[in-house]
Amino acid sequence: MRKLGIILVVLLCLVSLGAAPGQTSSAPQARLAGYSIAASAKQREWEEKFRALPEPANLRAYMQRLTAQPHHVGSPYDKDNAEWMLARFKEWGWDAHIETFDVLFPTPKERLLELVAPTKFVAKLQEAPVAGDTTSGQQALQLPTYNAYSGDGDVTAPLIYVNFGLREDYETLDRMGISVKGAIVIARYGHAWRGIKPKVAYEHGAIGCILYSDPQQDGYNVGDVFPKGGLRPSQGVQRGAVTDTQYPGDPLTPGIGSVPGAKRIALKGAPTIVKIPVLPISYADAQPLLAAITGRVAPKEWRGALPITYHIGPGAAKVHLKALFNWDTKPLYDVIAKLPGSEYPDEWILRGNHHDAWVNGADDPISGQVALLEEARALGELYKQGWRPKRTILYAAWDGEEPGLLGSTEWVETHAEELRQHAVVYINSDSNGRGFIYIGGSHSLENFANAIEKDIQDPEKKISVWKRDQMWRIDDAKSADDRKEIRNREDLRIEALGDGSDYSPFLDHLGVSSLAIEYGGEDDAGVYHSIYDDFYWFTHYSDTDFAYGRALSQTIGTAVMRLADSEVLPYEFTNFADTVKKYVDELQKLLKDKQEEAEERNKRLEEGVYTAMSDPKNPTLPPPTLERPPFLNFAPLQNGLETLTASAERYRKAMQKAEKNGDLVLSPDVARELNAKLILTERALIVPEGLPGRAWYKHQIYTPGVYTGYGVKTLAAIREPLEERKYKQAEAAIPRVAQTLRDSAAAIDAASAILEKAAQ
């Protein structure tokens, strides 16, 4: 679902003094965190054996097979792929099975978009096959271009261009005196998750929404288009779901697994289904519509790259939009495979990637799925050689991610109690490409993630992926202070996770520590969710030799092995506390910025600045006055942060003391007790009642935003009300979040106490 080259992500890399994967270094290597000296040396041997096993030729063969036909939810090839992967897991020595769920998955029954005034034009709503790309011509098997969970509708109305369709765009329209009430809006993809655009349009009174890919962001303005290059051609369309952000999974079974007998809410009452019809189109279909719009010329920052003058409307342009759907239930096929733990079988290390796609899906998601499969083959080979993971390893090939994390969410909701008891860490990938490493996730795993990166060699640069990431960050940094931190901080920061892939139910709902890992940033990522995202495109314009697919297998497989075999789970909390401090500082700055914004705006209104600056020929209305935000009491949050910071430092010192003479020696019983406490440190960050208005999201540190979708909102219970100028709500949330920080500190202290006792 989340495409690295389209959704802005921070990429990762450092000087690697260790050996390249599969090689032995002549220099002594540091003991691995969480291991004794003897266990660390043995672990490195197994890891080096593992990293030598993944083969690019296997990745290529898996992809060619899995992408041979469209494999969307409910399609015959979706099931066929699941059964093929099940057979491979079993062949490689895993205990594997398929779990099936029945979910609501609408498909188009009727689609029509036509310009009815001032001239006539009927949109093709069809992607053209490309000569030489055989699977692009499988039209009988392909899903049409549409947005899943759009509302049914048959509407005719004036057409208004709303830029990216975000709330700030509607504020601009308000100042222009333009209302979209009773109109159909057309918005370009980008700058936010697609589902936000119809949500905001509906909130402003629009009766229909059209989404299109402008070549400025996603086409010839960026580079050569497919098939000459890798970017989106004129007929390319981005499919995708447009559900509201209240919860992922089956819209009819919020909070529970969609198994037989599950209580389902009525379709009309499903809160995540959009209330207006929505349709995605190509920029070839969009151009005649946009060209027909008259009225005010769009501001410079609203103009795309089509060879037209961008107008806003309303004017003579009127369109007829019809989108009707088959609201059917379809089966999902989650493939679940297990290697049993030899010492701690009740502690689970989970790894997942989804296998469904909107069409053939070579990049999204099969580039990540083939890496997972090659990891599984290699781990199975080690198992045959005598390696036994201490903890149970679960690998999952999720179905139904594209329509809204269906397969992972339904599985998590069904197995929630087991996961609360047993899940240690979940590691996710999605699409994978050529370039830099990206890691996001729980900051208690930031130190661990950095250590993994330092042991993986970039296949093209022949330096560690950590070092390459560090160099990228230095080059991309916006200030001298940022560059100084990147150069001097022991660990590179990892990003917080929002939504957009299958980690969400684990992290956001259950509080399972999670990581998302992938490579990309140097390939032409321009066919997202179209028929052109196929084997031909991938092997011409992405990771053409599957070198970075191999690197992903090496990276995540190493992480899985290290987590599965560590004597003490490699959590580290000083980075976590440092990151939370940044979030708290951001909240205080946000309030100050809101206060200064209100003061400056109101002063300008008094002075008549907005009236004076309004162009008489293109007038704009003054913005509304702003209530000056009150001073909020951040003291509980700051005190909670201080407690958390002290607890993180206590654990660091306790671990240092337990590592006598550079070795970690704990009895199995002590290690077992300690690990049980460490698992609870992430659980302490969720609250049973969840976020206000979004009870499914329970994590108090990381949450996808109500109006960002994929994008994270940290400390969202406070941050989002501040952004919305709901200051009483923000202040009321401060003590609740502060209590969460204290709960986290208490969980860390419980682990520290075990170490301190053992070190006596």
N, C-alpha and C positions, 0 to 999 in steps of 0.2 A: 504493500500500500504506500508506504512512505518512500519516495524516490530521492536518493542522495543528491542527484544532480539537479533536482527541481526545487526541493525544499531545502532552504539554506541550513546547512549544518556546519559545525566546527570540526575540522579534520585534525588528526593527531600524529607525533614521532620523536630521538636522542642518540648520543654517542654510545654505540654498543661495543663494550669491551669484551663481551662474551663471544662464544662461537656462533657461527651461522647454523641454522637449523640442520640437524643431521650430522654435524661435525663436532669433533671434540676439541676444546680449547686447550692450549698448552698452559695458559694462565689459570691460576686457581679461581674458582667461582664461589661467590658468596653463598652461604647457606640459604636455602629457600625459607621464606617466612612460613611459620607453622610446622616446620620439620626439624627433627634432630639432625645432627651432622650426618650420621650414617644413613638415615632415611632420605635426606636431601640428595646425597650422592647417588643413591639407588634410583630416586625419582628422576633425576636428570638423565640417567641412562635410558629409562623407559621413555621419557619425553623425546629424546633424540631419536630413538628407534621409531617412535610415532611420526615425528616430523619428516622422516625419510620416506614414509609410505604413500602419502597422497600423490596421485598421478594426474596431470592435466588431461591426458587422453581419456581417463575414466570420466572426468567431469564433462568433457565434451560429449562423450557417448551418452551419459545420463541425460544431458540437456537435449540432445537430438531426439532421444526417445520421448521424454516427457513433454516436449513442445511440438510434437508431430501433428497434433490436432488441438483445437480450442478445448479448454478444460475448465470452464466456469462451473459454478455451483449447479448441481443437478444435471450436468451433461454426462453422456456415457463415458467420455474419456477422462473425466474427473474421477469417476469410480475406478476405471481401468488403471489409471496412474496410481491410485491408492493401493490397489491390489498388487500391482507390480512392485511398488516400494515395500509392501508387506513381505512379499516373497524374498526381496533382497535382504531385508533385515534378518529374516530367518536363515537365509543362506549364509550370512555372516556371523551367525551364532547368537543372535539376540532373541529374547523371548518377546514376541511381538503379536499385536492384535489390532483390529480396527474397531473404534467406537463410533457409533452412528447417532446422529441427532437430526431431528426434523425441524426445519426453521422456515420462517416466512422469507421468501425470496421472489419479489415481483419481477416479471419480465414484460417487455412492451407488447401491447395488443394493437394499439394504433398510435402512430406518430405523424404529425403534420406541422409544418411551419411554413407560412407563406406571407409574403408582403402583399397586402390588398390595396394599399394606397400609399403614395400617389400613383405608383405603377404596380405591375404584377411581377412577382418573382416567387418561385417555389423552391425551397431549399432541398438539396439532394438527400441530406441526412445519410450519406453512404460514403464509405472510404473506398477508394479505387485500388484494385490489385496492382502490384508492381511486377513488371516482367523480370523473370529470374528469381523472384522471391515466391516460391511455390505456395507456401502456406498462407500468404496474404490473399490468395484467391479462394480460400475455403469458405465462401460466403454462406453456403447452406448450413454450416456448422457454427458460424460466428454469432455471438450476441449482437444485436443492432446497437447503434450508438444511442445511449440513454443514461439517465441518472437514476440509480436504484433508490427506491423509497421517495421518489417524487410523488406529489399528490396527483390524483386523477383530475383532469380539467380540460375544458374546451372553451377557450376565451379569445375574444377579439378586442383589441384596445390599442391606444397610441403607444408608440415605442419610445423609451427614454434610455439614453446611455448613462450608466452610473459608474464608469471607470472600473475599479476592482470590486465595487459593490460592498465596501466596508462602511462602518458607522461614520468614520470621518468624511467619507465621500458624500454621505447624506447630509452631514453638517454643511458641507460646501454647497450642496443643492439648496438647502434651506436659506442660505445667505443669498443665493441667486433668485429666491422666490419660486423655485421649481418643486412641485410636489409630484410624487409617483403614485399617489392614491388613485386607484382605478386603472393604472397603466401596466404595461408589460415592460420589464427592465431587461437590458442586455448588459452583461458585465464580463470583463475579461478575467480569465484564470490568473492566479498569482496573488502573492502577498498575504494569503490566508487560505485555510482549508476550504474546499469548494462548498461544503455544507453551510458555512457561515453566510454565504452570499444570498441564497434564497431565504434563509432565516431572517436576515436584516431587511430584505426586500418586503417580506410579508409583514414585519413589524412596522413598516412605513406605508402599508396599504396597497402594495403592488398585488396584482392578481395573477401574474405569471413571471417566470424568470428564464432568461436564455443565457447560457454560459459559452464562451468561445475562447480559443487559444489565439492570442494576438502574436504575430510573428516577431514583435519587439522582444518578447520574453521567450518565445517557444517556436522559432521558425527561422526564416531566412535572414533576419536581422542579427542572429547569433552565429550562423554558419550555413554551410551548404545543406540543403534539405535532402532527405531520403528519396531516391537511392544514390544520388551523387555524394551525399554526405549523411551524417547521422541525425540531423534535426527534423522536426515535424514538417511534413509536406503540406501543401495547401488543403488537401482533403482529410488530413489527420484530425481525429477527434479524441479528446480525453474523456473516457467513460469514468464512472465513479459514483459512490454512494453519497447521498446528501442528507443523511439523518441528523437530527439535532444532537447536541452533545451531552444529554442527560445521563446516558449509559450506553455502552456498546452491547453487542450481542443481538439475539433475536428480539425485535421490537415488542413481541407479544409475550415474552417471558422474562421481564426484568428481575434480576436477582436470583433466578432459579434456572436450572438446566432444562433445556427443551427436550425432555425425554417423554416417552409415552405416559399419558396420564397427568402431565404437568398442567397446572392451571394457566390458561392463556387469557390475556385481556382482549377485549373487542378491538377489531381493526380500527374502528373509528375513534377509539379512545387511546390509541397508542401515541404517547406524547412525542416520540422521536421521529415520527413520519411527517414530512413536510406538508403544509396545508395548501400549497399552490403547485400548479404544474411547473416542472423544470425540465429543460432540454439542453444538452450540450451540442455544439455545432463546430464545424471547422472554420478556419478564417476565410476559406473560399465562399462558404455559405454566409458568413458574417458580413463580408464586404458590401454586397448589395443592400443589406439591411441598414448598416451604418451609413452608407452613402445617401440613403433616402431620408435620413433624419435631418431636419432643419432646426431652426432656432439658434440658440446661443452657441458660439464656437467653444469647444472644450478648452479648459486651461491647458497650458503647455505640458504640465506633468500628467495630464490625463490622455495625451495623444499617443497612440501606438504607432506601428510601422507600416500600416496599410497605406497604399497610395491614394488617400482620400483626405478631405478635411473632416476632422472629427467634430461633429455637432452633438449637443446634448438632447435637444428637443424640449418640450413636446412641440410637434409641428404636424405636418401632413402625413408623416410616416405612421402607418397603422399595420399591425400584424395579427394574423390568426394563428394561435398556438393550440395544438391538440395533443394531449399525452394521456393515454388510457392504458391500464396495466392488468395483467393476469396476476392476481394476488394469491399465488400458489405456495404451498409448503413443499420444500425440496429436502432431500437427504444430504447430510454432511458426512464425510468420511475422514475422521482423524486417525492417523496411524500412530500407535504408541508402542515404543520398543524399550526393553529393559535389560540392563546388565546388573545382576544382583550384587549388593555390597557384601564384602567378606567379613567386615568387622562392625560396621555401623549400617546395617541394611535398612534401618528405619530413618536414616537421613538421606534425602534425595537431592541430587544435582540434576537440574532439568535444562534441556536444550531444545529449542524449537525454531522452525521456519515454516511458512505456509506453502502449500502446493497448488492452491487454486489460483486462477488468473482471470482477468476480464476477457482475454482472447487466448493467444498462444503463450504469452507471458515469459519469454526467455529471460529478459532482464528482471522483471517484476512478476513472479518471485523466484523463478527457477535458477537464476544465477546464485542465489543464496541456498536454495534447496539442494543443488548438486554438491555444494561444499559440505552441507550437513551429511549427505549420503556418503561422501568420501571419508568424512570423519568416522562415521559409523563403521564403514568397511575396515578402516585402519585400526580402530579400537577393537573390533572383532578379531582382527589378525593378532593383535597383542594378546588378547584373551586366549587365543589358541596357543600362543607361545608361553603362557603361564602367568601373565599379568592378571591380577585380581584387584579391582578397585575396592577400597575400603568402604566407600559409600555407594549406595545404589545410584545408577545413572539411568535417567529416563530421557529418551529422544522422542520428539513429536514432530510429525509432519501434519500441520494444521490445515483444515479445509475451511472455506468460507471467510477468510480474512478480508478479502477485497470488499465485500458488502458491509463490513463493519465488525471485524474481529469475531465472527460468529463461532468458528470451531474452537478457538482457544477459550473464549468467554464461556461458552456452554459447558466445556469440559471443566474449567475451573469452578464454575458455579455448582456443577454436579459433584465434584470431588473436593469441595471447599474444606470440609472438616479434616479430611486426610491431609490436604496440603498445609493447613494450619499446623498440623502436628509434625509433618515430615519434611516439607519443602525447605531447602537451605538457600539455594540460589537458582534463579532462572536466567539463561543466556539466550538472547534472540538474535537472529539476523533476518534480513528481508531481501532486498536486491543487493547485488554486489557488482562492482565495476573495477576499473583500473585507476590507480592513483594512491591517495593517502588513506591512512586508517582513520576511522571514526569510532569512538567509544563514548557512549553515554550511559548513565545509570546511577545506582546508589553510591553516594560518596564514601560510605564505609568500605567500598571496594575500589576506591580510586588508587590507592597505593598498590593493591593487587593488580589492577589493570595496567598500571605503568610497568610493573615488573614483567608482565607477560609481553608487552610491546618490546621491551629491551631484548627479549630472547628470540624475536622473529626478524628475519632478514627481508628487506624490501627486494622483490625479485628483479627489479630493473636497476635500482641505484646501488644495490649491494651494501647498504648500510642498514642499521636497525630501523624498523618502522617508527620506533620512538624518536630516533634522531631526525628522520625525515619530517615527522610531524612537528617537532620542535622548530625546524628550519622554516616550515610553512607558516607557523604561528608568528615567528619573528618577522617574516616578510609581510604578513597580513596585519600586524599589530598597528593600532591607531595612535599610540602614544609611547613616549620614552618609558613611562612607568610600566606599561604593559610589557614592553620588550625586556625590561629589567627583571620583571617577575618570571617571564618565560625562560630567561637565561639562568636565573639563580634559584628558583623554587625547585625543590627536590623532585616533586611530581608535577607533571602537566595536569592541568585541571580537566576533568571530564565533564560533559554537559549533563544537565538535568533532563530527565525524560518527561515528555508530555503524553501524547497519544500517537496513533498512526501505525502501530503494529502490535504484535501479539504479547509484548511484555505488559501491556496495560492491565489486564485482569490480575496478573500476578502481583505487580507492584502497587497499583492504585487501589485495588479492591481488597487484597489479602495481606499486603505488607510483606511480600517475599522479596528479598534483596535481588536486584535485577541488573543486567547489563545488556546493551544492544551494541553489536559490533558489525562493521562492514567496511569495505574499501570503495573509493570512488573519487570523483572530482576531476579526472583527466580524460574522460571519455565523452562522446557526444550523446548526452542523455536527452534525446528529443522525441521519443516515440512512446512516451508514458501512456499506458492504458489504451493503446491503439492496436490495430491489426498488424502494424509494422514492428511491434515488439515481439520479434520471433527469432528463430535460430539464425536465419540469414543476416538480419540486422546485427545481432550480437556478435557473430563471428567476423563481421566486417568493421564494426564501429565501436565495440566495447572492449572487453577483456579477451581479445581475439585468440590468444594462445592459452588462456585460462591460467595464467601465472598467478593472478591475484585471487582467483578462485582457490588455487592451491594454498596461497598465503592465508586465506580466510580459514580453510580447513586446519592449517597448522596453528593459527592463532587461537581459534575457539577450542579445538581439540586439546591443545596444551592447557588452556584455562580449565576445561572440564576435568582433565586428569589431575591437575594440581589441586583443584577443589575437592575432588573425590578422594584423594589420597593423603591430604594434609592431616597431621596429627592434631593440630589446632587450626580451626578455620581462620583464614587470613584476613580477618576484619581489622581495620585500623580506623580510629575515630578522630584523631586530631585534624585530618583533612576534612572530615565531615563537619566538625565544629567550626573550622575556619570558613567553610562554604556557607554554613548557616549564618555566620556573622556577616558575610557579604550580603545575604538576603535581607537580614535585619537592617543593615546600613542602607540598602536600596529602598526599603519601605520608608525610612525616615527622610531620605532624599526625595522620594516621590511625594510625600506630604508637603515638604518645603516647596517643591516645584509647583504643586497645585496651589499653594498659598500665593506664591509669586505670580503665577498665571492669572489668578483671580484679581489680584491687586493691579496688575498691569492692564488687564482687559478693562476693568471697571474705570481705571484712570483714563484710558483711551476713549471710552464711551463718554465720560464727562467732558473730555477735551474736544470731542467731535472728530477724532482722528478717522474713524471708519467712514463717517459721512463725507469728510473732505476727500478721502482717498477713493471713494466710489466713482467709477467712470460713468458719467451721465448717459453715455450711449450703451453701456453694458453695466447697469447699476447692480450693486450688491447691498444687501441689507446689513445693518450692524448685527453682530452676534448678540445673543442674550447676555444679560449680566450674570455674573457668577457669585454665588455665596462664598465668602472667604472661609476656607476650611478652618475649623478650630484647631487648637493645639491638642494633640492626642497624648494619652499617657502610655508611652512605650516602656515604662519602667518594668512591668511584669515580664515583658518579652526580653528585655535586656538582662534581667535577673535570671530568667530561665536559660538564656544563652550563657551567662557566666557559670551557672551550675553545670551545663552541658560541657563547656570548655574544660572545667576542672575535672569532670569525670573522664573525659577523653585523655587528658594528661595523666590522670591516675592509672588508667589502663596501660598507657604507653610505658610508664615507669614500672608497673607491675610485671609487664611482659619482659622488660629489660632485666629485671631482677630474677625472673624465672629462667632466663637464658644464661645459665651459669657457664662462665668460660666460653661464651659464644655458642653454647649448645643448649638445646631445648630438651629437657628431660622431665616429662610428666608421666605419672602412672596412667594406664588405660582408663581407670575409673575417674581420675581427676580430669583427664582430657575429655571424657564423655560428658561429665557434669559441666565443664566449661563450655563445650560446644553447644550444649542444650541452651545455656544462657545467651551465648552469642547469637544464636538463631533468633532469639526474642528481641534483639535490639532494633531490628527493622519493624517487627510487629508493633513495637511500642509507639511507632509513628502514625498508626491509624487509630481512628476513633469509630466506635460502632455506629454512631448516628450519621457519620459522613459529613460532607460539606452542605451548607444551607442550600436547599433547592436541588441538590444533586447528591442524594444519599448514597448512591452506588459508589461514588468516589470517596474513599475513606482516608487516604494518605494526606497528612497535614503539611508535608514539605513539598512534594511534587504532585502536580495535578494539571491536566490539560485545561486550557482556558475556555470559558463559555463562548468567547468570541474569537478564539484563535484555533480551536480544534486540535491540530497536531501540536501546536506550540505550547510549551510548558508555562504555567504560572506557579512560581514558587511561593510558599506561604499564602496560598490562594485565598484562604478564609479572610485574610486581612488585605492582601494586595488588590483583589478584584473590587471589593467595596470602595477602596481608596480611588481606584481608577474610575469608578462609577460615581464618585462624589457622594457616596452613601457613608458618611463619616461616623454616624452612630453605630451602624452595623460593623464597620471596621474596628471601632474601639471596643465593641462588645466581643469581638473575636480575639482580641489580643490576649486576655487571660486564658482562653481556651487553648490557643496555640502555645502559650507559655507553659501551660500544664503539660502539653505534649513534649516539650523540650525537657521538662523535669522528669517525665516518665522515661524518656530516652536515656537521660542521665542515670536514673535509677537502674535501668536494665544494664547499662555499661558497668555501673558500680557493682552489680551482682556478679558480673564476670570477673571484675578486678579482685573482688574479695576471694574468689576461688584461687586465683593466681597467687595472691599475697599469702594465703594460708599454705599453699603448696611450696612456696619459696622459703618458709620459715625453717 
